[in-house]
Amino acid sequence: MIAAMVRWVQGRAVMNRVRALSGKLHRVGGLVAAQAGVTLLLLAVYWWGSGVYTRFLVAEHRTAAALTAASLASSLTSALNERLALVRGLTSFVDVGVTSGHLPSEFPRYAEGLRRSVPGVRNISAAPGFVVRHVHPLEGNEKVLGNDLLQDARPGFADTVQRAIVTMDVTVHGPVALIQGGQGLIARQVVPGVGEGARPWGAVGMVFDLRSVLDEVHFDRVPPHLGFALHTDNGQQVAGDAAILKRDPLIERIELPDSHWKLAIAARAGWSALARGDQSFLAFQGAFLLLACLIETLAFLAFSRRQTLESLVERRTAELGRAKNEMEQFAYAAAHDLQEPLRVIASYAQLLEKQQKGRLDEESEGFIREIVDGAGRLKMLLRDVQLFLAEDRVPLSNRPVLAEDALNAAVTLLRKRIAEAGATIIASDLPLVAADERRLREIFVVLIGNAVEYRHSYRAAEIRVSHRRQDGYDVIEVRDNGIGIDPRFRDQIFEVFRRLHGRDEHPGTGMGLAIARKMVERLGGRITVESTPGVGSVFAVYLPNHPLRGFS
């Protein structure tokens, strides 16, 4: 037995070393996983925070761009309205000139005044019958004379005049390639005829250089990171970059008498890219990086400290385990080795009692009886200590056991005590259970022995052993009608050396129920008790009802 214990201890030492190495690898892996978890969490926080801050910066940049767009649209509207007002003035002048007959002589002087009032006026014309007859300045605009406005084949020219006839207001056409060269805007208005219902006299027109109008608006005020696009209501490009229309632009509308233009402003690289290139966003990234490094460092220190503490706990636990194993080995060896001198003491004490019977006084004979009784109790105690300590080391059987056979074996061992107490054992059919025969027999010995020992003094002891199935367990119940157990002590009775009564009242080692519980747990089950003082107790042994489960 001692050699087997030594082999068991050596095997446990090897297992402990393997377990320590596995624990170290587990701790390193846990540290890496925990640090990776912190990193992933920080990345998630950065992704969320950067998204929120980016949207905030986009809103700020769009607000600033909206102010710029509104200012440019206002300037452009003013520049166009100023020029359209000149066209309306020209219409009134021609209407008066036609009535007075002084139009041919007065037209150049009036037109020159209009031309000098705003920059970029390319020419001013009057077209009686919608054929250009008067133009100022004439130099450079000779090609304009004689142009039939209603028959002009260039796209949009005749349509502009037709709209002017319908609306009787100023119409704008352009940007267009001018006869005299360059890009310009043409504004026309119809001059009504004399008398009610008369046909229109004709039309007047002013041609404005497009570049002069745009320069007056100062589109160079647009910041470099923004771009703009100016186009007519039919999509014709007036100025700027058409690609801006694909960048989620802000739109400002410029109203004209018979149409409108649209001014679009957007970030050249996109609003999100503009926000992420902002200095404040770079500062946010730097601050978050510093904070993340600090958190990573603190997390590493915390996890490392926790790992150190866990390692220390494991080392201390291993040391305690080794000390416990050594103590158990010592206790087991001591209990084993004390059996022989105890047997010698008990044997000689019994021989002395027989030889000296009747020769010694009553007190001396009492001393010898105490030695014999004490040796017997010590023998029982050493047996129970060995049984308790060896429980984890003795292998389990790998075959199911008929519980009825284990019960009968236990009753046989307790036959003398049962007969002396006048107790009755009543057992129902017990099934095959997943248990070890020796252990199950010992469990029955403890439970039935306790039921006999703690029987009620006023009635005959009756012990019933039954079986039921519950939640995947075979439940064997041992029910007695004894003195019962105070509910306060239901858990304490399963502790080692725990006694609720004095040794003079009820002899025993105080280890029976502790051994029974350890055996049941080794079998993969549990043991419980329900008791009513003065009525009796029911001990329930729960065993897995799968015959091979829990065996090795």
MARPAGU-716595 format. One record per residue (C-alpha): x, y, z; residue number from 0; residue in three letters. Coordinates in steps of 0.25 Angstrom, whole numbers. Each point is the difference from the previous one (the first is absolute). Example, Ala and Ser with C-alpha at 12.3 -4.5 7.8 and 13.67 -1.06 7.14 Angstrom:
// MARPAGU-716595
      px      py      pz   resi   resn
      49     -18      31      0    Ala
       6      14      -2      1    Ser
***
This chain:
// MARPAGU-716595
      px      py      pz   resi   resn
       0       0       0      0    Met
      11      10       3      1    Ile
       7      -3     -13      2    Ala
     -13       3      -7      3    Ala
      -1      13       7      4    Met
      14       3      -4      5    Val
      -3      -3     -14      6    Arg
     -12       9       1      7    Trp
       7      11       5      8    Val
      11       0     -11      9    Gln
     -11      -1     -10     10    Gly
      -7      12       6     11    Arg
      13       8       0     12    Ala
       2      -2     -15     13    Val
     -14       4      -2     14    Met
       2      12       8     15    Asn
      12       4      -8     16    Arg
      -8      -2     -13     17    Val
     -12       8       6     18    Arg
      10      12       4     19    Ala
       5       1     -14     20    Leu
     -14      -1      -6     21    Ser
      -4      11      10     22    Gly
      12       9      -4     23    Lys
      -4      -2     -15     24    Leu
     -14       3       4     25    His
       3      13       7     26    Arg
       9       5     -11     27    Val
     -11      -3     -10     28    Gly
     -10       7       9     29    Gly
       9      12       1     30    Leu
       1       1     -15     31    Val
     -15      -2      -2     32    Ala
      -3      10      11     33    Ala
       9      11      -6     34    Gln
      -5      -3     -14     35    Ala
     -14       2       5     36    Gly
       4      14       6     37    Val
       6       3     -14     38    Thr
     -13      -4      -7     39    Leu
      -8       8       9     40    Leu
       8      12      -2     41    Leu
      -1      -2     -15     42    Leu
     -15      -1       1     43    Ala
       0      13       9     44    Val
       9       7     -10     45    Tyr
      -9      -4     -12     46    Trp
     -12       5       7     47    Trp
       7      13       5     48    Gly
       6       3     -13     49    Ser
     -13      -2      -7     50    Gly
      -7      10      10     51    Val
      11      10      -1     52    Tyr
       1      -1     -15     53    Thr
     -15       3      -1     54    Arg
       2      12       9     55    Phe
      11       5      -9     56    Leu
      -8      -2     -13     57    Val
     -11       8       6     58    Ala
       9      11       4     59    Glu
       7       0     -14     60    His
     -14       0      -7     61    Arg
      -5      11       8     62    Thr
      12       9      -4     63    Ala
      -1      -5     -14     64    Ala
     -15       4       0     65    Ala
       4      14       5     66    Leu
      10       1     -12     67    Thr
     -11      -5     -10     68    Ala
     -10      10       5     69    Ala
       9      12      -1     70    Ser
       5      -4     -14     71    Leu
     -15      -2      -4     72    Ala
      -4      13       5     73    Ser
      12       7      -7     74    Ser
      -4      -7     -13     75    Leu
     -14       3       1     76    Thr
       3      15       2     77    Ser
       9       0     -12     78    Ala
     -10      -6      -9     79    Leu
     -11       9       5     80    Asn
       8      12      -2     81    Glu
       2      -4     -14     82    Arg
     -15      -4      -3     83    Leu
      -4      13       6     84    Ala
       8       7     -11     85    Leu
      -8      -8     -10     86    Val
     -13       4       5     87    Arg
       5      15       0     88    Gly
       4      -2     -15     89    Leu
     -14      -5      -3     90    Thr
      -6      12       6     91    Ser
      10       9      -8     92    Phe
      -3      -7     -13     93    Val
     -15       1       2     94    Asp
       1      15       2     95    Val
       9       2     -11     96    Gly
      -9      -7     -10     97    Val
     -11       9       4     98    Thr
       8      13      -1     99    Ser
       7      -5     -13    100    Gly
      14       4       6    101    His
       4     -15       2    102    Leu
      11       0     -11    103    Pro
       7      13       5    104    Ser
      -1      -3      15    105    Glu
       3     -15       0    106    Phe
      15       1       0    107    Pro
       1      10      11    108    Arg
     -10      -7       9    109    Tyr
       7     -14      -3    110    Ala
      14       6       3    111    Glu
      -5       4      14    112    Gly
      -6     -14       3    113    Leu
      13      -6      -5    114    Arg
       8       8      10    115    Arg
      -9      -2      12    116    Ser
       5     -15       2    117    Val
      12      -7      -5    118    Pro
       0     -11     -11    119    Gly
     -11       5      -9    120    Val
       4      -5     -14    121    Arg
     -12       7      -8    122    Asn
     -13       6       1    123    Ile
     -10      -2     -11    124    Ser
     -14       4      -5    125    Ala
      -8      -9     -10    126    Ala
     -12       6      -6    127    Pro
      -8     -12      -6    128    Gly
      10      -9       8    129    Phe
      11       3     -10    130    Val
      12       7       6    131    Val
       1      15      -6    132    Arg
       7       7      11    133    His
      12      -5       8    134    Val
      10       7       9    135    His
      12       0      -1    136    Pro
       0      -3     -15    137    Leu
      15      -3       0    138    Glu
       2     -15       2    139    Gly
     -15      -2      -1    140    Asn
      -3       1     -15    141    Glu
      -4     -14      -1    142    Lys
     -12       3       9    143    Val
      -6       9      -9    144    Leu
     -11      -6      -9    145    Gly
      -1     -12       9    146    Asn
     -15      -5       0    147    Asp
      -2      -4      14    148    Leu
     -12      -9      -3    149    Leu
       7      -8     -11    150    Gln
      14      -1       8    151    Asp
       4     -15      -2    152    Ala
       9       0      12    153    Arg
      -6      -9      11    154    Pro
      -8       8      10    155    Gly
       1      14      -7    156    Phe
     -14       0      -6    157    Ala
      -6      -7      12    158    Asp
       5      11       9    159    Thr
      -7      10      -9    160    Val
     -13      -8       0    161    Gln
       0      -1      15    162    Arg
       2      15       1    163    Ala
     -13       2      -9    164    Ile
      -8      -9       9    165    Val
       5       5      13    166    Thr
       2      15      -4    167    Met
      11       0      10    168    Asp
      15      -2      -1    169    Val
       5     -13      -4    170    Thr
      14      -5       1    171    Val
       8      -9      -9    172    His
      14      -6       2    173    Gly
      10      -2       2    174    Pro
       2       0     -15    175    Val
      11       1     -10    176    Ala
      -2      14      -5    177    Leu
       1       5     -15    178    Ile
      11       9       4    179    Gln
       7     -10       8    180    Gly
       1      -5      14    181    Gly
     -10      -5      10    182    Gln
     -12       9       4    183    Gly
     -14       2       5    184    Leu
     -11       6      -8    185    Ile
     -11       7       6    186    Ala
     -12       4      -8    187    Arg
     -13       7       2    188    Gln
     -12       2     -10    189    Val
      -4      15      -3    190    Val
     -15       1      -1    191    Pro
      -7       6     -12    192    Gly
      -7      13       0    193    Val
     -15      -1       3    194    Gly
      -8     -11       7    195    Glu
       1     -14      -7    196    Gly
      11       5      -9    197    Ala
      11     -10      -4    198    Arg
      13       2       8    199    Pro
      10      10      -6    200    Trp
      11      -9       1    201    Gly
      11      -3      11    202    Ala
      12       6       7    203    Val
      12      -8       5    204    Gly
      12       1       8    205    Met
      12     -10      -1    206    Val
       9      -1      13    207    Phe
      13      -6       1    208    Asp
      -1     -12       9    209    Leu
      14       1       6    210    Arg
      -3      14       4    211    Ser
     -12      -4       8    212    Val
       7     -12       6    213    Leu
      12       9       4    214    Asp
     -10      10       7    215    Glu
      -5     -12       9    216    Val
      14      -3       4    217    His
      -1     -15      -1    218    Phe
      15       0       5    219    Asp
      -6       1      14    220    Arg
      -3     -15       0    221    Val
      10      -7       9    222    Pro
      10      -9      -7    223    Pro
      -6     -12       7    224    His
     -14       3      -6    225    Leu
      -4       0     -15    226    Gly
     -12       6      -7    227    Phe
      -9      -2     -12    228    Ala
      -9      10      -6    229    Leu
     -10      -6     -10    230    His
     -14       4      -6    231    Thr
     -13      -6       3    232    Asp
       2      -9     -13    233    Asn
      13      -5       5    234    Gly
       9       9      -9    235    Gln
      13       3       7    236    Gln
       3      14       3    237    Val
      13       0       8    238    Ala
       7      -9      10    239    Gly
       3     -15       1    240    Asp
     -11      -9      -4    241    Ala
       6     -12       8    242    Ala
      -5       8      13    243    Ile
     -14      -4      -3    244    Leu
       4     -14       4    245    Lys
       5       4      13    246    Arg
     -13       2       8    247    Asp
       0      15      -3    248    Pro
      -7      11       7    249    Leu
     -10       7     -10    250    Ile
      -3      15      -1    251    Glu
     -11       4     -10    252    Arg
       2      13      -8    253    Ile
     -13       5      -5    254    Glu
      -1       7     -14    255    Leu
     -13       6      -6    256    Pro
      -3     -13      -9    257    Asp
       9     -10       6    258    Ser
      10      -3      11    259    His
      15      -4       2    260    Trp
       5      -9      11    261    Lys
      13       2       7    262    Leu
       6     -13       6    263    Ala
      11       0      11    264    Ile
       7     -13       5    265    Ala
      13      -5       6    266    Ala
       9      -4     -11    267    Arg
       4     -13       6    268    Ala
     -13      -3       7    269    Gly
      -6       5      13    270    Trp
       5     -12       8    271    Ser
      14       1      -5    272    Ala
       0      15       2    273    Leu
      -4      -2      15    274    Ala
      11     -11       2    275    Arg
      10      10      -5    276    Gly
      -4      10       9    277    Asp
      11       4      11    278    Gln
     -10      -2      11    279    Ser
      -3     -14      -5    280    Phe
      15      -3       0    281    Leu
       1       6      14    282    Ala
     -12     -10       4    283    Phe
       8     -11      -6    284    Gln
      13       3       8    285    Gly
      -8       2      13    286    Ala
      -7     -13      -2    287    Phe
      13      -7      -4    288    Leu
       6       5      13    289    Leu
     -12      -4       8    290    Leu
       0     -14      -6    291    Ala
      15      -2       3    292    Cys
      -3       4      14    293    Leu
     -12      -9       1    294    Ile
       8     -12      -6    295    Glu
      11       2      10    296    Thr
      -9       1      12    297    Leu
      -8     -12      -6    298    Ala
      13      -8      -1    299    Phe
       5       4      14    300    Leu
     -14      -4       5    301    Ala
       0     -13      -7    302    Phe
      14      -3       3    303    Ser
      -2       2      15    304    Arg
     -12      -9      -1    305    Arg
       8     -11      -7    306    Gln
      10       2      11    307    Thr
     -10      -1      10    308    Leu
      -6     -12      -6    309    Glu
      14      -7      -2    310    Ser
       2       3      15    311    Leu
     -13      -6       3    312    Val
       3     -12      -8    313    Glu
      13      -2       6    314    Arg
      -5       2      14    315    Arg
     -11     -10      -4    316    Thr
      10     -10      -6    317    Ala
       8       1      13    318    Glu
     -12      -2       8    319    Leu
      -4     -11      -8    320    Gly
      14      -6       1    321    Arg
      -1       2      15    322    Ala
     -14      -6       1    323    Lys
       5     -12      -8    324    Asn
      12      -2       9    325    Glu
      -9       2      12    326    Met
     -10     -10      -5    327    Glu
      11     -10      -4    328    Gln
       6       2      14    329    Phe
     -14      -2       6    330    Ala
      -3     -12      -8    331    Tyr
      14      -6       3    332    Ala
      -1       3      15    333    Ala
     -14      -6       0    334    Ala
       5     -12      -7    335    His
      13      -1       9    336    Asp
      -8       2      13    337    Leu
      -9     -12      -3    338    Gln
      11     -10       4    339    Glu
       4       6      14    340    Pro
     -14       3       3    341    Leu
      -4     -15      -3    342    Arg
      11      -4       9    343    Val
      -5      10      11    344    Ile
     -14      -5      -1    345    Ala
       4     -15       0    346    Ser
       9       1      12    347    Tyr
     -10       8       7    348    Ala
     -11     -11      -3    349    Gln
      10     -10       5    350    Leu
       3       8      13    351    Leu
     -15       1       2    352    Glu
      -2     -15      -1    353    Lys
      12      -4       9    354    Gln
      -3      10      11    355    Gln
     -15      -1       0    356    Lys
      -4      -2      15    357    Gly
      15       3       5    358    Arg
      -1      15      -1    359    Leu
      -9      10       7    360    Asp
     -12       6      -8    361    Glu
       7      13      -3    362    Glu
      12      -7      -6    363    Ser
      -9      -9      -9    364    Glu
      -7      13      -4    365    Gly
      13       5      -5    366    Phe
       3     -12      -8    367    Ile
     -14       1      -6    368    Arg
       2      14      -4    369    Glu
      13      -4      -7    370    Ile
      -7     -10      -8    371    Val
     -12       9      -4    372    Asp
      10      11      -3    373    Gly
       8      -9      -9    374    Ala
     -13      -4      -7    375    Gly
      -5      14      -2    376    Arg
      14       4      -5    377    Leu
       0     -12     -10    378    Lys
     -13       4      -6    379    Met
       5      15      -1    380    Leu
      12      -4      -7    381    Leu
      -8      -9      -9    382    Arg
      -9      12      -4    383    Asp
      11       9      -2    384    Val
       7     -10     -10    385    Gln
     -14      -2      -7    386    Leu
      -2      15      -1    387    Phe
      14       3      -5    388    Leu
       1     -11     -10    389    Ala
     -13       3      -6    390    Glu
       6       9     -11    391    Asp
      11     -10      -3    392    Arg
      -8     -13      -2    393    Val
      -5      -1     -14    394    Pro
     -15      -2      -3    395    Leu
      -6     -13      -6    396    Ser
      -4       1     -14    397    Asn
     -12      -9       1    398    Arg
     -14       3       5    399    Pro
      -5      -5      14    400    Val
     -13      -6       4    401    Leu
      -3       9      12    402    Ala
      -8     -11       7    403    Glu
      13      -9       1    404    Asp
       8      12       6    405    Ala
     -12       2      10    406    Leu
       0     -15       4    407    Asn
      15       0       2    408    Ala
      -1      12       9    409    Ala
     -12      -6       8    410    Val
       9     -13       2    411    Thr
      11       9       6    412    Leu
      -9       7       9    413    Leu
      -9     -13       4    414    Arg
       5       0      14    415    Lys
      -3      15       3    416    Arg
     -14      -1      -7    417    Ile
      -3     -12       8    418    Ala
       4       6      13    419    Glu
      -8      13      -3    420    Ala
     -12      -8      -5    421    Gly
      -1       8     -13    422    Ala
      -7      -4     -12    423    Thr
       5       2     -14    424    Ile
     -10       2     -11    425    Ile
       5       1     -14    426    Ala
      -7       1     -14    427    Ser
       6      -5     -13    428    Asp
      13       8      -3    429    Leu
       5       1     -14    430    Pro
      14      -1      -6    431    Leu
       7      13       3    432    Val
      13       7      -5    433    Ala
       8      -2      12    434    Ala
      12      -8       6    435    Asp
      -5     -12       8    436    Glu
      10       2      12    437    Arg
      -4      15       1    438    Arg
     -15      -2      -1    439    Leu
       1     -11      10    440    Arg
       8      10      10    441    Glu
     -10      11      -3    442    Ile
     -12     -10       4    443    Phe
       9      -4      13    444    Val
       1      14       4    445    Val
     -15       4      -2    446    Leu
      -6     -12       6    447    Ile
      10      -1      11    448    Gly
      -4      15       3    449    Asn
     -14      -3      -1    450    Ala
       1     -12      10    451    Val
       9       8      10    452    Glu
      -9      13       0    453    Tyr
     -13      -8       1    454    Arg
     -11       5       9    455    His
       0      -5      14    456    Ser
     -16      -1       1    457    Tyr
      -2      -8     -13    458    Arg
       6     -11      -8    459    Ala
      10       4     -11    460    Ala
      -6      -1     -14    461    Glu
       9       3     -12    462    Ile
      -5       0     -14    463    Arg
       9       0     -13    464    Val
      -7       4     -13    465    Ser
       3       5     -14    466    His
      -5      11      -9    467    Arg
       5       7     -12    468    Arg
       1      15      -1    469    Gln
       7      10     -10    470    Asp
       9     -11      -6    471    Gly
       4      -6      14    472    Tyr
      -3     -13       7    473    Asp
      -4       5      14    474    Val
       1     -11      11    475    Ile
      -7       5      13    476    Glu
       3      -5      14    477    Val
     -11       4       9    478    Arg
      -1      -3      15    479    Asp
      -9       4      11    480    Asn
      11       4      10    481    Gly
       3      12       8    482    Ile
       2       9     -12    483    Gly
      10      11      -2    484    Ile
      -2      15       4    485    Asp
      -1       8     -14    486    Pro
      12       9       5    487    Arg
       9     -12      -1    488    Phe
      -4      -6     -13    489    Arg
      13       5      -7    490    Asp
       9      -2      11    491    Gln
      -2     -15       2    492    Ile
       7      -3     -13    493    Phe
      13       7       6    494    Glu
      12      -8       4    495    Val
       0      -4      15    496    Phe
     -13       8       2    497    Arg
      -9      -6      11    498    Arg
     -13       5       6    499    Leu
       0      -9      12    500    His
      10      -4      10    501    Gly
       8     -13      -1    502    Arg
      -7      -5      12    503    Asp
     -13       1      -6    504    Glu
       3      -5     -14    505    His
      14      -6      -3    506    Pro
       7       2     -13    507    Gly
      11       8      -7    508    Thr
      -8      11      -6    509    Gly
       5      -3     -14    510    Met
     -11      -9      -6    511    Gly
      -8      10      -7    512    Leu
      12       7      -5    513    Ala
       5     -13      -6    514    Ile
     -13      -2      -6    515    Ala
      -1      13      -7    516    Arg
      14      -1      -5    517    Lys
      -3     -13      -6    518    Met
     -14       5      -7    519    Val
       7      12      -6    520    Glu
      11      -9      -5    521    Arg
     -11      -8      -7    522    Leu
      -5      13      -7    523    Gly
     -11       2       9    524    Gly
      -4       7      13    525    Arg
      -7      -3      14    526    Ile
     -11       8       7    527    Thr
      -8      -1      13    528    Val
     -14       4       4    529    Glu
      -3      -2      14    530    Ser
     -10       4      11    531    Thr
       4      -1      15    532    Pro
      -7     -11       7    533    Gly
      -6      -6     -13    534    Val
      11      -5      -8    535    Gly
      10       3     -12    536    Ser
       1      -3     -15    537    Val
      13      -1      -6    538    Phe
       0       1     -15    539    Ala
      12      -5      -9    540    Val
       0       5     -14    541    Tyr
       7      -9     -10    542    Leu
       1       3     -15    543    Pro
     -10     -10      -7    544    Asn
      10      -2     -12    545    His
       7     -13       4    546    Pro
      14       4      -6    547    Leu
       0      15       3    548    Arg
      11       4      10    549    Gly
       8     -13       0    550    Phe
      15      -1      -4    551    Ser
***
